[in-house]
Amino acid sequence: MANTATSLMNQQLDALLFEETNLVANLSNASALLNSTYTDLNWAGFYLYNDTTGELDLGPFQGKVACMHIKIGAGVVGTAFETQSNQRIADVHQFPGHIACDSASNAEVVIPITKNGHQIGVLDVDSPVLDRFSAEEEAELAEFVAILTTHID
């Protein structure tokens, strides 16, 4: 991307996914890039919407084992998907209905993934550190998702 405001990580994502549109491959490399770029993470990955079950299913990720299915509207992940709004939570234990897939997670950012009006899923990033994510990092992750969607058919 030519935008000089784009972070190095997001420029790397765009280059890494150049001419690749396979969803699993792109999400796998995207989660690996996040995990290697950000400090103090215990999970970085994706939940994908399943049209058949109407739930979010675990997708490619880096980190500890995770919940396999999340109901729409449940926890931070389900809320982000249902409302189609970013969720940056300083203390997940204070979030109503928080789902503790990993009890070590204390802070979380979830960004919905939508392309051409089609809801694909969410990016989910967790940290064991309370209040780990800044507004700037939330914006960087939102741009990360925007770049990612350009590489998904």
C-alpha positions as CSV (number, residue, x, y, z in Angstrom):
1,M,0.0,0.0,0.0
2,A,1.3,3.5,-0.9
3,N,-0.3,5.2,2.2
4,T,2.6,6.3,4.4
5,A,0.3,6.2,7.4
6,T,0.0,2.5,7.0
7,S,2.0,0.6,9.6
8,L,4.9,-1.6,8.8
9,M,2.9,-4.6,9.9
10,N,0.0,-3.7,7.6
11,Q,2.4,-3.1,4.7
12,Q,3.9,-6.6,5.4
13,L,0.4,-8.1,5.4
14,D,-0.4,-6.6,2.0
15,A,2.9,-7.9,0.6
16,L,2.6,-11.3,2.2
17,L,-0.8,-11.9,0.7
18,F,0.0,-10.5,-2.8
19,E,-1.8,-12.5,-5.5
20,E,-3.1,-15.0,-2.9
21,T,-6.8,-15.3,-2.3
22,N,-7.1,-18.6,-0.5
23,L,-9.0,-17.9,2.7
24,V,-7.3,-20.4,5.0
25,A,-3.8,-19.6,3.7
26,N,-4.4,-15.9,4.1
27,L,-5.9,-16.1,7.6
28,S,-3.2,-18.5,8.7
29,N,-0.4,-16.2,7.6
30,A,-2.3,-13.1,9.0
31,S,-2.6,-14.7,12.4
32,A,1.1,-15.7,12.4
33,L,2.1,-12.1,11.4
34,L,0.0,-10.6,14.3
35,N,1.4,-13.1,16.8
36,S,5.0,-12.3,15.7
37,T,4.5,-8.5,15.6
38,Y,2.6,-7.7,18.8
39,T,3.9,-8.4,22.3
40,D,2.0,-9.7,25.2
41,L,-0.5,-11.8,23.3
42,N,-1.8,-15.2,24.1
43,W,-4.1,-15.5,21.1
44,A,-4.5,-14.0,17.7
45,G,-6.8,-15.5,15.1
46,F,-10.2,-15.7,13.5
47,Y,-13.7,-16.9,13.9
48,L,-15.7,-17.5,10.7
49,Y,-19.4,-17.3,10.3
50,N,-21.1,-20.6,9.5
51,D,-24.2,-20.1,7.4
52,T,-25.5,-23.6,8.2
53,T,-25.3,-23.4,12.0
54,G,-25.6,-19.6,12.4
55,E,-22.6,-19.6,14.7
56,L,-19.0,-18.5,14.6
57,D,-16.6,-21.3,14.1
58,L,-12.9,-21.4,15.1
59,G,-10.6,-20.4,12.2
60,P,-6.9,-20.2,11.7
61,F,-5.1,-18.8,14.8
62,Q,-1.9,-18.7,16.8
63,G,-2.0,-19.3,20.5
64,K,-3.5,-21.6,23.1
65,V,-6.5,-23.9,22.4
66,A,-9.7,-22.0,21.9
67,C,-13.5,-22.3,21.9
68,M,-14.6,-24.1,18.8
69,H,-18.0,-22.4,18.4
70,I,-19.4,-19.0,19.6
71,K,-23.0,-18.0,19.3
72,I,-23.8,-14.7,17.7
73,G,-24.2,-12.1,20.4
74,A,-22.3,-14.1,23.0
75,G,-19.2,-12.7,24.6
76,V,-16.9,-10.1,23.0
77,V,-16.5,-12.1,19.7
78,G,-20.2,-12.7,19.2
79,T,-21.1,-9.1,20.2
80,A,-18.6,-7.7,17.7
81,F,-20.1,-9.9,14.9
82,E,-23.7,-9.2,15.8
83,T,-23.2,-5.4,16.1
84,Q,-20.6,-5.2,13.3
85,S,-18.6,-2.9,15.6
86,N,-15.1,-3.1,16.9
87,Q,-14.8,-4.2,20.5
88,R,-11.7,-3.0,22.5
89,I,-12.1,-4.4,26.0
90,A,-9.6,-3.4,28.7
91,D,-10.8,-6.1,31.2
92,V,-12.8,-8.9,29.7
93,H,-13.9,-10.1,33.1
94,Q,-16.0,-6.9,33.3
95,F,-17.7,-7.6,30.0
96,P,-21.3,-9.0,30.4
97,G,-21.4,-12.6,29.2
98,H,-17.7,-12.9,28.6
99,I,-16.7,-16.4,27.4
100,A,-13.5,-17.5,29.1
101,C,-12.0,-19.8,26.4
102,D,-8.6,-19.1,28.1
103,S,-8.8,-17.9,31.7
104,A,-5.4,-16.2,31.2
105,S,-6.9,-13.7,28.8
106,N,-7.6,-10.3,30.4
107,A,-7.9,-7.8,27.4
108,E,-9.3,-8.3,24.0
109,V,-9.8,-6.6,20.6
110,V,-12.3,-8.0,18.1
111,I,-12.7,-6.5,14.6
112,P,-15.6,-7.7,12.3
113,I,-14.6,-8.9,8.8
114,T,-17.1,-7.9,6.1
115,K,-16.6,-7.8,2.3
116,N,-19.2,-6.4,-0.1
117,G,-21.8,-6.6,2.6
118,H,-21.1,-10.2,3.3
119,Q,-20.2,-10.9,7.0
120,I,-17.2,-13.3,7.0
121,G,-16.3,-13.4,10.7
122,V,-14.0,-11.6,13.1
123,L,-10.4,-11.0,13.9
124,D,-9.9,-11.7,17.6
125,V,-6.7,-10.7,19.5
126,D,-6.3,-11.5,23.3
127,S,-3.7,-10.6,25.9
128,P,-3.0,-11.7,29.4
129,V,-2.2,-8.0,30.2
130,L,-5.1,-5.8,31.4
131,D,-5.8,-2.8,29.2
132,R,-3.2,-4.1,26.7
133,F,-4.6,-2.5,23.6
134,S,-4.6,1.2,22.7
135,A,-7.0,3.1,20.4
136,E,-4.1,3.3,17.9
137,E,-3.7,-0.4,17.9
138,E,-7.4,-0.9,17.5
139,A,-7.2,1.4,14.4
140,E,-4.2,-0.5,13.1
141,L,-6.1,-3.8,13.5
142,A,-9.1,-2.3,11.7
143,E,-6.8,-1.4,8.8
144,F,-5.3,-4.9,9.0
145,V,-8.7,-6.3,8.5
146,A,-9.4,-3.9,5.6
147,I,-6.2,-5.0,3.9
148,L,-7.0,-8.6,4.6
149,T,-10.4,-8.4,2.9
150,T,-8.8,-7.2,-0.3
151,H,-7.1,-10.5,-0.5
152,I,-10.2,-12.7,0.1
153,D,-12.4,-13.8,-2.8
